[in-house]
């Protein structure tokens, strides 16, 4: 994984645990957090209790297609953050399964990562990552790169093959996390 990028789930609901989590993020060098949950926003607790800068881009984890504007906004903010030396970005959603890892994947593409290598790195860092919006991010990235239909199809086939070879039963993961 890029040493300036990280992914996670959100802060615990218990305030004491949330503060411990924030301390851990700080010891890991996190300077900025992009929170992708529409259902919550931890900005207040982060600002009041740490030097970490919060950035909120709420999106519902409804399995529906992510539009280009969402990827544009998230990746632009990440580029702005990472343009400053010494800053390290953590991207998260609620459980760290779909929205966070998918947005991180798009950010990694903008930083020059190969699509399947980025997916491998995300799953290595977050084994429960489902990354279900990676197809949307790949289409978005192909468009941004000016790829034609043949190159776009090749790239989509490449990541579809990756998902076929690295199937993650997201429902099973969520059930286990809730037990």
Buried (B, 14 or more C-beta within 10 A) or exposed (E): BBEBBBBBBBBEEEEEEBBEBBEEBBEEEBBBBBBBBBEBBBBEBBEEBBEBBBBBBBBEBEEEEBEBEBBEBBBEBBEEBBEEEEBBBBBBBBBBBBBBBBBBBBBBBBBEBEBBEBBBBBBEBBEBBBBBBBBBBBBBBBEBEEBEEEEBEEBBEBBEEBBEEEEBEBEEBEEEEEE
